[in-house]
Amino acid sequence: MSRFHIYPAIDIRGGKCVRLERGDFRKEKVYSEEPSEIAKEWEAQGAKRLHIVDLDGARGGRPINLAAVEKAIKSVDIPAQCGGGVKSREALDAYFSIGARWVVLGTRAVEDIGFLEEAISAYPGMILASLDLREGKVSTGGWMKNASVDVEELLERWEKAGLKRIVYTDINRDGTLEGFDLEKLKKVAEITSMEIIASGGIASLKDLENIRSLGSYGVEGAIVGKALYDGRIKLREALKLERDGGI
């Protein structure tokens, strides 16, 4: 089991760095006109990796803010995992061509296991899939619709396809600062051997400590967004969990 990783989130919409509440585009707060400046700030504070998402791409089904994502990636020396609109081989290749270290597949990974297998074969060790859950249901299409597959069946399919890591998001908590639901994460972790990066509602250092406590279940990291932007969590403090396992 690798050490615990903190992933500061950079969500891009309309070329700007924003945060949403529960994925609702009507509940948007702009934090910066220039996402690359945010990337540099997180790096300056000690971040070892970033999580960058093209929100317009996730909703539109193809990368839309690729230029802004590329500028953010190339503005820093730390690796980034990226996603949003990766529904074709061309989109997958595009993310890697601009410097993404890892790429997160969403809707297409849920709906087309063959595509997931192709991606894993082309980029071994560099592909993740996003398990986005709302009230226990798998969500797709930029969190706009529910998939017909249930969680356990989907995770089994992904494991058989050779997937090693997933991003798990509790949509009802995402961007709310209501606190992380550890029990839901534990239930997911108990039914898969894949490593998990957790997100959704993280509001405090205690949330991060709780998530890290599930390391023996394969939980290897956490994506932190609004709590960092609103100052609820200081990144330098959170990163102590990476360095020595404690705050």
C-alpha positions, 0 to 999 in steps of 0.5 A: 500500500502506497502512502496517502496522497492529497490531491488539490482539485482544480475544476475548470469551467469557461476557462476559469477555476471554479467550484460547484455544489453537488455538481450543479452548474447554477451553484458556481463560485469562481475562484480564479480567472486563471487556473494555472495560477492556482496550480502554481499556488498549490505547488508552492504550498507543497502539493505533490500532485493535482486533480484537474477536471474540465467540467464543461467537457464532463457535461459536453462529452468531449474536452472543451477546456483543453488549452486551460488544462494544458496551461495548468499542467505545464505551469508546474513541475508536479504531476496531474491526473485529469478528466472531463469528456474522455469518451473517445480514443482521441480525447484520451490521447489528447490529455496525455499529449498535453502532459497529463500523468494519469487520466480519469475516465467517467461515463465511457468507463461505465458504459463501455468496458471494451473502451476501458480495456483499450485505454488500460492496454494503451496506457498501463498504470495511467488510467483511473475510472470515476465512481460517482454515486448519488444516493447509492446510484451510479451517475454518468453524463456529468452527473446528469443521469443514473446508470442502469448498472449497480455499484457492485457489478460495475466494480467487478467489471472494472476489476476484470478489465484490469483497472487498479485505481478509482476516484470515488465521489459522493455527489450529494456531499461534493462542494457542500463542506458538510463533512465526508461520509466515511461509512459510504466510502468503507462500503465501497472499499469493502467490495473492491480490491482496487485502490481508491481516491476519495472525494465529496464533502471533505471539510476538515483535517479530521475528515482527511484523517478519517479517510486515511484510516481506511488505508488498509482497505485500499484507500490511497488518497483524497481530493480536496476542493472547496475546503482548500479554497475557502480556507477550512483546510490549510494545504500545508497542514493537510500535507503532513498526512502525506509526510508522516501520517499525522497532523 
